[in-house]
Amino acid sequence: MRKEYQSINYTETMKFHVVNTYKIVLFCTVVVSLYSCTYVSEKVDQVFGNSEEAELDSDLKAKELELKERELALREQEKLNTEVSQTSFQANARVNGSAVQLRSDHSTTAQSLKSMKKNDLLQIIEEFVPDGNYGQAILKEKTDFYDEYYGNFSFSLPKGKAVMVEEQVEGNRYRISYMDAKTKSKGFAKINSGSLEFITGKAWYRVKREDGLTGWVFSEFVDKI
């Protein structure tokens, strides 16, 4: 009876140890698996994180380069304006017409900076001669302009005004246009070529006014002194 009891006790003990050993092995396996998953996850995050950071750094560098280029261009423009403004005003020309426009660039379509009066004094800083300005002309006589759609009268321009030549409509007649700076309305007219002085390679002057304002004016509206 005692031997049978000892045998049963031994069997139970072995079962206990086997179960505990299995639990320990299972626990270790789970721990290793979790560690491996965490390690792989960290590596994946690191790879993709580095890729995103590299792309972000590339975008930032491109934006920084663009900002530096803009800043350099602004500095060059400011330097040019400063050099012009620091130069003492020395008049060497005067306006020969009324309501002559000082423009931001050497074109009749450029933004008007100032409307100048006859005999206003100017200092010519630079001269520009374009290869050709066949799309622009000077009126040789007073001309009426009309609305494009309804044909209603819009405004009149005096002799000497610069206009845009839109097209040759028939024979020696041309369709011209002008944007009125005050009303912001565009008028059109048809006129003979003999009433237009086409601008073909004539100079524009970059000038400075007595008040320091600089801009461009067509040479036909300026007399050198």
Backbone as numpy.savetxt, mean C-alpha at the origin, in Angstrom:
# Nx Ny Nz CAx CAy CAz Cx Cy Cz
-4.72 -87.15 58.92 -5.56 -85.94 58.92 -4.69 -84.69 58.92
-3.65 -84.75 59.66 -2.75 -83.60 59.74 -2.06 -83.36 58.41
-1.68 -84.46 57.72 -1.01 -84.32 56.41 -1.97 -83.72 55.39
-3.20 -84.14 55.48 -4.18 -83.58 54.52 -4.37 -82.10 54.76
-4.39 -81.69 56.01 -4.55 -80.26 56.35 -3.36 -79.45 55.84
-2.15 -80.02 56.05 -0.95 -79.32 55.60 -0.93 -79.17 54.08
-1.42 -80.20 53.39 -1.47 -80.15 51.91 -2.41 -79.07 51.44
-3.54 -78.98 52.09 -4.52 -77.93 51.72 -3.95 -76.56 52.01
-3.32 -76.41 53.13 -2.74 -75.13 53.51 -1.64 -74.72 52.54
-0.83 -75.66 52.15 0.24 -75.38 51.19 -0.34 -74.93 49.86
-1.40 -75.62 49.43 -2.04 -75.27 48.15 -2.61 -73.86 48.19
-3.24 -73.51 49.30 -3.81 -72.17 49.42 -2.72 -71.11 49.43
-1.62 -71.45 50.07 -0.50 -70.50 50.13 0.07 -70.25 48.75
0.22 -71.33 47.98 0.75 -71.21 46.64 -0.18 -70.37 45.76
-1.47 -70.64 45.93 -2.44 -69.85 45.15 -2.32 -68.37 45.50
-2.16 -68.09 46.80 -2.03 -66.69 47.25 -0.82 -66.01 46.62
0.32 -66.78 46.63 1.53 -66.20 46.05 1.40 -66.01 44.55
0.77 -66.99 43.90 0.60 -66.87 42.43 -0.27 -65.67 42.10
-1.36 -65.50 42.82 -2.26 -64.37 42.56 -1.55 -63.05 42.81
-0.80 -62.99 43.89 -0.07 -61.75 44.20 0.98 -61.46 43.14
1.67 -62.53 42.73 2.68 -62.35 41.68 2.04 -61.85 40.39
0.89 -62.40 40.04 0.17 -61.96 38.83 -0.24 -60.50 38.94
-0.70 -60.13 40.11 -1.11 -58.74 40.32 0.08 -57.80 40.17
1.21 -58.26 40.77 2.41 -57.40 40.68 2.85 -57.25 39.23
2.85 -58.37 38.48 3.24 -58.32 37.07 2.29 -57.43 36.28
0.98 -57.60 36.56 -0.02 -56.78 35.86 0.17 -55.30 36.17
0.43 -54.99 37.44 0.64 -53.61 37.85 1.85 -53.00 37.15
2.92 -53.79 37.12 4.15 -53.31 36.46 3.91 -53.08 34.97
3.15 -54.00 34.36 2.85 -53.86 32.93 2.06 -52.58 32.65
1.08 -52.33 33.51 0.27 -51.11 33.35 1.11 -49.87 33.52
2.00 -49.90 34.53 2.86 -48.74 34.77 3.77 -48.48 33.59
4.38 -49.55 33.07 5.26 -49.41 31.90 4.51 -48.90 30.69
3.30 -49.40 30.49 2.49 -48.97 29.35 2.14 -47.49 29.46
1.73 -47.09 30.67 1.40 -45.67 30.87 2.62 -44.79 30.65
3.76 -45.25 31.12 4.98 -44.47 30.94 5.34 -44.36 29.46
5.19 -45.48 28.74 5.50 -45.48 27.31 4.57 -44.55 26.56
3.25 -44.60 26.89 2.28 -43.72 26.22 2.59 -42.26 26.48
2.94 -41.99 27.75 3.28 -40.59 28.10 4.52 -40.13 27.35
5.52 -41.01 27.26 6.75 -40.66 26.56 6.50 -40.39 25.09
5.71 -41.30 24.45 5.39 -41.13 23.03 4.58 -39.86 22.81
3.62 -39.63 23.71 2.79 -38.43 23.59 3.63 -37.17 23.68
4.58 -37.18 24.65 5.45 -36.02 24.79 6.29 -35.79 23.55
6.80 -36.90 22.97 7.61 -36.78 21.77 6.80 -36.23 20.60
5.56 -36.73 20.46 4.69 -36.25 19.38 4.40 -34.77 19.55
4.06 -34.38 20.81 3.79 -32.97 21.06 5.01 -32.12 20.79
6.18 -32.67 21.13 7.42 -31.92 20.91 7.69 -31.71 19.43
7.47 -32.77 18.62 7.71 -32.67 17.17 6.78 -31.66 16.53
5.45 -31.83 16.81 4.48 -30.92 16.19 4.59 -29.52 16.77
4.94 -29.47 18.06 5.10 -28.15 18.68 6.25 -27.40 18.05
7.35 -28.12 17.81 8.50 -27.48 17.16 8.16 -27.02 15.76
7.34 -27.81 15.03 6.94 -27.43 13.67 6.11 -26.16 13.68
5.16 -26.09 14.63 4.31 -24.90 14.71 5.13 -23.69 15.12
6.06 -23.89 16.07 6.92 -22.78 16.50 7.80 -22.29 15.36
8.31 -23.22 14.56 9.15 -22.83 13.41 8.36 -22.03 12.40
7.10 -22.47 12.15 6.24 -21.75 11.20 5.92 -20.36 11.73
5.63 -20.27 13.05 5.33 -18.98 13.66 6.53 -18.05 13.59
7.73 -18.61 13.88 8.95 -17.80 13.80 9.18 -17.29 12.39
8.89 -18.12 11.38 9.05 -17.71 9.99 8.13 -16.56 9.64
6.86 -16.64 10.10 5.90 -15.56 9.84 6.32 -14.28 10.53
6.79 -14.40 11.77 7.22 -13.22 12.51 8.42 -12.55 11.85
9.36 -13.37 11.36 10.54 -12.81 10.70 10.15 -12.09 9.41
9.18 -12.66 8.68 8.73 -12.03 7.44 8.07 -10.69 7.73
7.25 -10.65 8.79 6.58 -9.40 9.17 7.59 -8.37 9.66
8.57 -8.83 10.42 9.60 -7.90 10.90 10.37 -7.31 9.73
10.70 -8.13 8.74 11.42 -7.65 7.55 10.58 -6.63 6.80
9.28 -6.91 6.66 8.39 -5.97 5.97 8.32 -4.64 6.70
8.21 -4.70 8.03 8.15 -3.47 8.83 9.44 -2.68 8.73
10.57 -3.38 8.71 11.86 -2.70 8.59 11.99 -2.00 7.24
11.51 -2.67 6.18 11.57 -2.05 4.85 10.70 -0.80 4.79
9.50 -0.88 5.38 8.62 0.29 5.41 9.24 1.43 6.21
9.83 1.06 7.35 10.46 2.07 8.20 11.61 2.75 7.46
12.39 1.96 6.72 13.51 2.51 5.96 13.02 3.45 4.88
11.92 3.07 4.18 11.35 3.93 3.13 10.84 5.24 3.72
10.19 5.16 4.89 9.68 6.37 5.55 10.83 7.27 5.98
11.89 6.67 6.48 13.04 7.47 6.89 13.68 8.19 5.71
13.76 7.49 4.57 14.33 8.11 3.38 13.47 9.28 2.92
12.13 9.09 2.97 11.22 10.16 2.56 11.32 11.34 3.52
11.38 11.04 4.83 11.50 12.10 5.83 12.82 12.86 5.66
13.87 12.10 5.34 15.17 12.73 5.12 15.12 13.68 3.94
14.46 13.22 2.86 14.34 14.06 1.66 13.53 15.31 1.96
12.41 15.14 2.68 11.57 16.29 3.02 12.31 17.26 3.93
13.10 16.71 4.85 13.87 17.55 5.76 14.92 18.36 5.02
15.59 17.70 4.07 16.61 18.40 3.28 16.00 19.55 2.49
14.80 19.30 1.94 14.13 20.34 1.17 13.69 21.49 2.07
13.10 21.13 3.24 12.56 22.16 4.12 13.67 23.00 4.76
14.84 22.38 4.98 15.94 23.10 5.60 16.63 24.06 4.63
16.42 23.82 3.34 17.01 24.72 2.35 16.26 26.04 2.36
16.96 27.13 2.47 16.31 28.44 2.48 15.60 28.67 1.15
14.43 29.30 1.24 13.61 29.53 0.06 14.27 30.57 -0.85
14.49 30.18 -2.10 15.07 31.09 -3.09 14.20 31.03 -4.34
13.34 32.01 -4.49 12.41 32.02 -5.62 13.15 32.14 -6.94
12.83 31.24 -7.87 13.40 31.33 -9.21 12.34 31.11 -10.29
11.06 31.17 -9.84 9.96 31.00 -10.79 8.68 31.58 -10.18
7.67 31.80 -11.04 6.37 32.28 -10.55 5.26 31.64 -11.37
4.10 31.51 -10.76 2.93 30.95 -11.42 2.40 31.96 -12.44
2.08 31.48 -13.65 1.61 32.40 -14.70 0.12 32.27 -14.99
-0.60 31.49 -14.19 -2.04 31.33 -14.41 -2.79 31.35 -13.10
-4.12 31.27 -13.18 -4.95 31.27 -11.98 -5.40 29.84 -11.68
-5.57 29.56 -10.39 -6.02 28.23 -9.93 -5.14 27.10 -10.48
-3.84 27.33 -10.49 -2.89 26.31 -10.95 -2.68 25.31 -9.80
-2.79 24.03 -10.13 -2.74 23.00 -9.09 -1.31 22.52 -8.82
-0.96 22.52 -7.54 0.27 21.89 -7.09 -0.09 20.45 -6.75
0.55 19.48 -7.41 0.13 18.09 -7.30 1.19 17.22 -6.61
0.73 16.06 -6.15 1.60 15.14 -5.42 2.57 14.41 -6.34
2.29 14.39 -7.65 3.15 13.70 -8.61 3.08 14.43 -9.94
3.96 14.05 -10.88 4.03 14.72 -12.18 2.99 14.15 -13.14
1.71 14.40 -12.84 0.60 13.96 -13.69 -0.63 14.80 -13.35
-1.44 15.09 -14.36 -2.67 15.86 -14.13 -3.70 15.07 -13.34
-3.50 13.75 -13.21 -4.43 12.91 -12.43 -3.97 12.74 -10.98
-2.79 13.24 -10.65 -2.29 13.11 -9.28 -3.07 14.01 -8.33
-3.03 13.68 -7.04 -3.77 14.43 -6.03 -3.33 15.89 -5.98
-4.31 16.79 -5.89 -4.02 18.21 -5.78 -3.69 18.56 -4.33
-2.55 19.21 -4.13 -2.13 19.60 -2.79 -2.49 21.04 -2.46
-2.52 21.88 -3.49 -2.77 23.31 -3.27 -3.16 23.97 -4.58
-4.12 24.87 -4.51 -4.48 25.68 -5.67 -3.73 27.01 -5.56
-2.91 27.31 -6.57 -2.05 28.49 -6.50 -2.57 29.64 -7.37
-2.26 30.85 -6.95 -2.70 32.05 -7.65 -1.61 32.53 -8.60
-2.03 33.38 -9.53 -1.08 33.98 -10.46 -0.06 34.81 -9.71
1.20 34.69 -10.12 2.34 35.41 -9.55 2.81 34.85 -8.20
2.26 33.71 -7.76 2.82 33.06 -6.57 4.27 32.67 -6.86
5.16 32.94 -5.91 6.58 32.63 -6.11 6.88 31.17 -5.77
7.79 30.61 -6.56 8.15 29.20 -6.38 9.66 29.03 -6.49
10.15 27.95 -5.89 11.55 27.56 -6.07 11.55 26.20 -6.76
12.12 26.16 -7.97 12.20 24.90 -8.71 13.32 24.06 -8.13
12.97 22.86 -7.68 13.93 21.95 -7.05 14.41 20.88 -8.02
13.49 20.42 -8.85 13.79 19.28 -9.73 12.95 19.40 -10.99
13.46 18.85 -12.08 12.72 18.85 -13.35 12.58 17.41 -13.84
11.38 17.09 -14.29 11.11 15.75 -14.81 10.49 15.86 -16.20
11.07 15.17 -17.17 10.55 15.17 -18.53 10.09 13.75 -18.86
8.77 13.50 -18.94 8.28 12.15 -19.24 8.54 11.78 -20.69
8.52 10.49 -20.96 8.71 10.01 -22.33 7.55 10.43 -23.23
6.37 10.51 -22.65 5.20 10.91 -23.44 3.97 10.99 -22.58
3.15 12.00 -22.80 1.91 12.20 -22.05 0.76 12.42 -23.02
0.57 11.48 -23.94 -0.44 11.67 -24.96 -1.86 11.64 -24.39
-2.01 11.13 -23.15 -3.34 11.10 -22.54 -3.71 12.39 -21.85
-2.83 13.40 -21.93 -3.09 14.67 -21.27 -2.91 15.83 -22.25
-3.64 16.90 -21.97 -3.57 18.06 -22.86 -3.95 19.33 -22.10
-3.63 20.47 -22.69 -3.94 21.77 -22.12 -5.00 22.45 -23.00
-6.03 23.00 -22.35 -7.08 23.69 -23.10 -6.55 25.01 -23.66
-6.86 25.27 -24.92 -6.48 26.55 -25.54 -7.62 27.56 -25.51
-8.79 27.13 -25.05 -9.96 28.03 -24.97 -10.90 27.55 -23.87
-11.79 28.45 -23.46 -12.79 28.08 -22.45 -13.66 26.94 -22.99
-13.93 25.95 -22.13 -14.68 24.77 -22.58 -15.72 24.37 -21.54
-16.92 24.03 -22.01 -18.00 23.55 -21.13 -17.93 22.03 -21.02
-18.17 21.53 -19.81 -18.16 20.09 -19.56 -19.54 19.63 -19.10
-19.87 18.38 -19.44 -21.21 17.87 -19.18 -21.16 16.52 -18.48
-22.28 16.19 -17.84 -22.41 14.90 -17.17 -22.34 13.77 -18.18
-21.70 12.68 -17.81 -21.49 11.58 -18.74 -22.78 10.86 -19.10
-23.71 10.74 -18.17 -24.89 9.90 -18.39 -26.09 10.68 -18.93
-26.35 11.87 -18.38 -27.55 12.61 -18.76 -27.26 13.79 -19.68
-25.99 14.13 -19.84 -25.65 15.23 -20.72 -25.94 16.60 -20.14
-26.17 16.67 -18.83 -26.44 17.95 -18.18 -25.14 18.74 -17.98
-25.25 20.07 -18.05 -24.08 20.92 -17.86 -23.51 20.72 -16.45
-22.18 20.57 -16.37 -21.53 20.37 -15.07 -20.71 21.58 -14.63
-19.81 22.04 -15.49 -18.97 23.19 -15.16 -18.22 23.64 -16.41
-17.56 24.79 -16.31 -16.73 25.32 -17.40 -15.30 25.45 -16.91
-14.36 25.26 -17.84 -12.95 25.42 -17.52 -12.35 26.50 -18.41
-11.50 27.34 -17.85 -10.88 28.40 -18.65 -9.71 27.87 -19.47
-9.23 28.69 -20.33 -8.03 28.37 -21.12 -6.86 28.10 -20.18
-6.04 27.12 -20.54 -4.85 26.82 -19.74 -5.01 25.66 -18.77
-6.24 25.15 -18.63 -6.45 24.02 -17.71 -5.97 22.71 -18.32
-5.40 21.84 -17.49 -4.94 20.53 -17.95 -6.09 19.54 -17.84
-6.31 18.76 -18.90 -7.41 17.80 -18.94 -6.89 16.45 -19.41
-7.72 15.42 -19.23 -7.37 14.09 -19.70 -8.02 13.85 -21.06
-7.26 13.30 -22.01 -7.79 12.95 -23.32 -8.24 11.49 -23.26
-9.57 11.28 -23.33 -10.12 9.93 -23.19 -9.97 9.12 -24.48
-10.35 9.75 -25.61 -10.31 9.01 -26.88 -10.54 9.96 -28.05
-10.17 9.53 -29.25 -10.46 10.26 -30.46 -11.79 9.72 -30.98
-12.79 10.58 -31.07 -14.14 10.10 -31.38 -14.45 10.13 -32.88
-14.07 11.20 -33.54 -14.38 11.32 -34.97 -13.48 12.38 -35.60
-12.85 12.02 -36.69 -11.98 12.98 -37.38 -10.92 13.53 -36.44
-10.93 14.86 -36.29 -9.95 15.51 -35.41 -10.58 15.94 -34.08
-11.69 15.31 -33.70 -12.36 15.63 -32.44 -11.99 14.59 -31.37
-11.85 15.10 -30.16 -11.45 14.25 -29.04 -12.43 14.40 -27.88
-12.59 13.30 -27.16 -13.41 13.30 -25.94 -12.46 13.49 -24.77
-12.71 14.55 -23.99 -11.83 14.89 -22.87 -12.63 14.86 -21.57
-11.91 14.80 -20.46 -12.56 14.77 -19.15 -11.76 15.58 -18.14
-12.46 15.92 -17.05 -11.80 16.67 -15.97 -12.54 16.39 -14.66
-11.78 16.11 -13.60 -12.36 15.87 -12.28 -12.30 17.15 -11.48
-13.49 17.71 -11.17 -13.55 18.96 -10.42 -13.19 18.68 -8.96
-12.17 19.35 -8.44 -11.69 19.09 -7.08 -12.68 19.51 -6.01
-13.48 20.54 -6.27 -14.42 21.05 -5.27 -15.66 20.18 -5.17
-16.28 19.90 -6.30 -17.54 19.14 -6.30 -17.31 17.64 -6.39
-16.08 17.22 -6.65 -15.75 15.80 -6.82 -16.55 15.15 -7.96
-16.96 15.97 -8.91 -17.71 15.45 -10.06 -16.83 15.47 -11.31
-17.03 14.50 -12.19 -16.24 14.40 -13.40 -17.09 14.83 -14.59
-16.54 15.77 -15.36 -17.25 16.26 -16.54 -16.55 15.84 -17.81
-17.34 15.80 -18.90 -16.81 15.37 -20.19 -17.16 16.39 -21.26
-16.33 16.44 -22.31 -16.59 17.34 -23.43 -15.96 16.77 -24.69
-16.48 17.21 -25.84 -15.89 16.85 -27.13 -15.36 18.13 -27.75
-14.11 18.07 -28.22 -13.45 19.29 -28.65 -12.52 18.98 -29.82
-12.32 19.96 -30.69 -11.40 19.80 -31.83 -9.96 19.79 -31.34
-9.13 19.09 -32.07 -7.72 18.97 -31.68 -7.02 20.33 -31.68
-7.52 21.27 -32.52 -6.92 22.59 -32.57 -7.12 23.38 -31.29
-8.09 22.95 -30.46 -8.34 23.64 -29.18 -7.60 22.99 -28.03
-6.74 22.02 -28.35 -5.96 21.32 -27.33 -4.47 21.43 -27.63
-3.70 21.57 -26.58 -2.25 21.50 -26.70 -1.81 20.20 -26.01
-1.51 19.20 -26.81 -1.16 17.90 -26.26 0.19 17.96 -25.56
0.23 17.31 -24.40 1.47 17.28 -23.62 2.32 16.12 -24.12
3.36 16.42 -24.85 4.21 15.37 -25.41 5.64 15.64 -24.99
6.07 14.97 -23.93 7.44 15.13 -23.46 7.76 16.48 -22.88
6.77 17.22 -22.41 7.03 18.51 -21.78 7.29 18.33 -20.29
8.07 19.23 -19.76 8.58 19.06 -18.40 7.55 19.35 -17.31
7.79 18.70 -16.17 7.11 19.02 -14.92 8.19 19.49 -13.95
7.83 20.43 -13.07 8.75 20.95 -12.08 8.32 20.51 -10.68
9.29 20.01 -9.93 9.05 19.82 -8.49 9.47 21.12 -7.83
8.52 21.74 -7.15 8.73 23.10 -6.63 8.46 23.17 -5.14
8.98 24.24 -4.56 8.75 24.55 -3.16 8.11 25.93 -3.06
7.07 26.02 -2.24 6.41 27.31 -2.03 7.06 28.05 -0.86
6.68 29.30 -0.71 7.22 30.09 0.41 6.83 29.50 1.76
5.67 28.83 1.81 5.21 28.23 3.07 5.85 26.88 3.34
6.76 26.43 2.44 7.47 25.17 2.65 6.83 23.97 1.98
5.61 24.13 1.48 4.92 23.02 0.83 5.59 22.70 -0.50
5.83 21.42 -0.76 6.46 21.00 -2.01 5.52 20.12 -2.81
5.69 20.12 -4.12 4.86 19.31 -5.00 5.28 19.52 -6.45
4.43 19.03 -7.36 4.74 19.10 -8.79 3.76 20.01 -9.51
4.28 20.73 -10.49 3.44 21.61 -11.30 3.92 21.51 -12.76
2.98 21.55 -13.69 3.33 21.45 -15.10 4.06 22.71 -15.53
5.10 22.53 -16.32 5.98 23.65 -16.68 5.27 24.76 -17.45
4.19 24.43 -18.17 3.47 25.44 -18.93 2.83 26.49 -18.04
2.64 26.15 -16.74 2.00 27.08 -15.82 3.01 27.86 -14.98
4.28 27.75 -15.33 5.33 28.38 -14.55 6.29 29.14 -15.47
6.65 30.36 -15.05 7.66 31.15 -15.76 8.91 31.25 -14.88
10.04 30.91 -15.43 11.28 31.05 -14.67 11.68 32.52 -14.58
12.28 32.90 -13.48 12.69 34.30 -13.28 14.18 34.34 -12.90
